[in-house]
Amino acid sequence: MTDLSVEKISSTGPEAAAPTAPLIETKDLTRHFRVGRGFSGKMLHAVDDVNLTVDRQEIVALAGESGSGKSTIARLLAGVYRPTSGEIHYQGRALSSMRSRRDQLVYRGDVPMVFQDPFSSLNPAFRVSHGILRSLKLHRRDLTRAQRYDEAERVIEAVGLAPAADIMHRYPYELSGGQRQRIGFAQALAHKPKLILADEPVSMLDVSIRIGLLNLMAELRRSAGVSFLYITHDIASARYVADRLLIMYAGHIVESGPTEAVLANPKHPYTDLLLGAVPDPRAPLTVGNEGDTGEPPKVIDPTPGCRFRWRCPLVVDECHHVTPTLRRLGDGHDAACHVAQPDAGTAPTNP
């Protein structure tokens, strides 16, 4: 297995009383998109029957290759898409029951999103203060104009940009990519959020400045009590910052558990494939991954069975006919695989 030689970031922070319900929870969350012209009737299964939770002051990483459905989940949680079926519960309350504009504004203020591209997420025609002040006016109407400016300076300083008064009056083109992404976090932080949906926030940044954004996420969790759903295809960064790791493939969660447990003892062949794809800087440069064979996932009107079976080295006959579901294979460690074996002393159970 490739050595992910990066130190796990500390998760210590202010303790809070554990409530009975998770901060956010999905139950059989599903989103399909119609593809083709006219009445072709073909459906792309972007997300199927996903069950995940994020607790208070927790960083959960959702990892997988492009097209696996990670960003679709983020947009479902943000309210950009409506589920085809299933439900999202926020602090124990179903989102489908939040019909008033006030309830929806409160939820979107509590669960904002930081986008992948720092170069297009800010309007180049306005100063960087515009988005922050607009968010404050929309979501925190109790503040006066002067208080909004004070709060804008506070959140800009909170994300490590100073002097805040100078940064506020700059245009996006006057900031680096890392600074723009910090402004994205500042806009989210202005809402006083409980959960930030971070959709690959460091993937378009230079490697040398990614660590600063990951440290920022950990610091915001510690100082402001914010939880994160961190969407990434970078296993090393997930290990560095996340408490729990969810692995997604072709619309399904195929493995989940504490980050170190998943990476040290992967149960699903796809997780093993992802770990094998992490480059080792000490190894000679090679082209291709000989361990990855077979066809891409079939997500347009997929048939029953494991969606990884076309690429899996451990495929058995059952994989072609029965869709595996997550089952407990260790302490908090689940995998959706017919051939995965439980840890010693752990009886396999269905959730």
Secondary structure, DSSP 8 states (H G I E B T S, - for coil): -------------------SS-SEEEEEEEEEEEESSTT--EEEEEEEEE--EE-TT-EEEEE--TTSSHHHHHHHHHTSS--SEEEEEETTEEGGG--SHHHHHHHHHHS-EE-S-TTTSS-TTS-THHHHHHHHHHH-TTS-HHHHHHHHHHHHHHTT-SSHHHHHTS-GGGS-HHHHHHHHHHHHHTT--SEEEEESTTTTS-HHHHHHHHHHHHHHHHHH--EEEEEES-HHHHHHH-SEEEEEETTEEEEEEEHHHHHHS--SHHHHHHHHTS--TTS----S-TT--S-----BS--SS-TTTTT-TT--GGGGT-----EEEETTEEE--SS----TT---B--
